[in-house]
Amino acid sequence: MAAEQQVLEKIRASVRLQLGSKVQILQEEGRNRAYVCEGILQNAYPCVFTVLITGKDREDEKLLSFNYSDIVTKSVRMKLCKESA
């Protein structure tokens, strides 16, 4: 149990360090389906982190939340987007 807790702590710390960064989220939805989106890593809470997905209009904005355990189980994958110069 202690090893699992350490893994979750490392993920939490990594997410906290990347707050404000643009990330790409790939969320597995089962049966060969996946949802891919890009957004800004908004906030990190003890059990979840949030990503603000922006659209063309202000009305298209969505705030999605994910569990850290989703990353461990690989149902959610997150990577930093390269900043365009």
C-alpha positions in Angstrom: 0.0 0.0 0.0 2.9 2.4 0.8 4.3 2.0 -2.8 0.9 2.9 -4.3 0.7 6.0 -2.1 4.2 7.1 -3.2 3.2 6.8 -6.8 0.2 8.9 -6.3 2.2 11.5 -4.4 4.7 11.7 -7.3 1.9 12.3 -9.7 0.3 15.0 -7.5 3.7 16.7 -7.2 4.2 16.6 -11.0 0.8 18.0 -11.7 1.4 20.8 -9.2 4.6 21.7 -10.9 2.9 22.0 -14.3 0.0 24.3 -13.2 -0.8 26.9 -15.8 0.8 24.8 -18.6 -0.9 23.7 -21.8 -1.6 19.9 -21.8 -3.1 17.3 -24.0 -5.5 14.9 -22.4 -6.3 11.5 -23.9 -9.1 9.8 -22.1 -9.9 6.1 -22.9 -13.6 5.6 -23.2 -13.6 1.8 -23.8 -14.0 -0.3 -26.9 -11.3 1.4 -28.9 -12.7 4.9 -28.3 -10.8 7.8 -26.9 -11.5 11.5 -26.2 -8.5 13.8 -27.0 -8.5 17.5 -26.0 -6.1 20.3 -25.1 -6.4 22.8 -22.3 -4.7 24.6 -19.5 -3.9 22.7 -16.3 -6.0 24.8 -14.0 -5.8 23.5 -10.4 -4.6 20.6 -8.3 -6.6 19.4 -5.3 -5.9 16.5 -2.9 -7.9 13.9 -5.0 -8.4 15.5 -8.4 -6.9 18.0 -10.8 -8.8 20.2 -13.3 -8.1 21.2 -16.9 -9.8 24.2 -18.6 -10.6 23.2 -22.2 -11.0 26.4 -24.3 -13.0 26.7 -27.5 -13.4 29.4 -30.1 -16.0 31.1 -28.0 -16.2 31.8 -24.3 -19.3 29.6 -24.2 -17.3 26.6 -25.5 -15.1 26.5 -22.4 -15.3 23.4 -20.2 -13.7 22.6 -16.9 -12.9 18.9 -16.7 -11.7 17.1 -13.6 -9.7 13.9 -13.4 -8.5 11.6 -10.5 -4.8 11.0 -10.1 -5.6 7.3 -10.0 -6.9 7.7 -13.6 -3.3 8.3 -14.6 -2.0 5.3 -12.6 -4.6 3.0 -14.4 -3.8 4.7 -17.7 -7.5 5.5 -18.4 -6.3 9.1 -18.7 -3.0 10.1 -20.3 -1.6 13.6 -20.0 1.3 15.2 -21.8 2.7 18.8 -22.0 2.1 20.6 -25.3 5.0 22.2 -26.9 4.7 26.0 -26.9 4.7 27.5 -30.3 7.2 30.3 -30.7 
